[in-house]
């Protein structure tokens, strides 16, 4: 699995989790403050698209994961 795919899975999971915990209609509702986490993730996705800087990407590189299109030989 490559870094880009892992980051997309992480972002999608965090968004779904924060919406589940922050929406009053959800059976797992905790607090509407969880919606701030959703906004934070969205902001980070936006700035990552503009600046090409993504902290999880740096961490995943350190853990040995490869970027998409990298040779895995």
Residue, then its C-alpha position, 0 to 999 in steps of 0.5 A: x500500500x502506498x502513502x497516498x492511499x493510506x492518507x486518503x483512508x486515514x482522512x476519510x476514516x477520521x471524517x466519518x468518525x468525527x461526523x458520527x460523534x458530532x451529529x446529534x442524529x447519530x446513535x454514537x453522538x458525544x458532542x457537537x465539538x467533534x465537528x471542529x475536528x471535521x473542519x480541521x481535517x478539511x482545512x489540512x486537506x486543503x492546505x496539503x493540496x495547495x502547499x504539498x506539505x502533509x505531516x502524515x506523509x513525512x511520518x509514513x516515509x519514516x516508517x518505510x512506506x513508498x509513494x505511488x509510482x515508486x519502484x518497490x523492487 
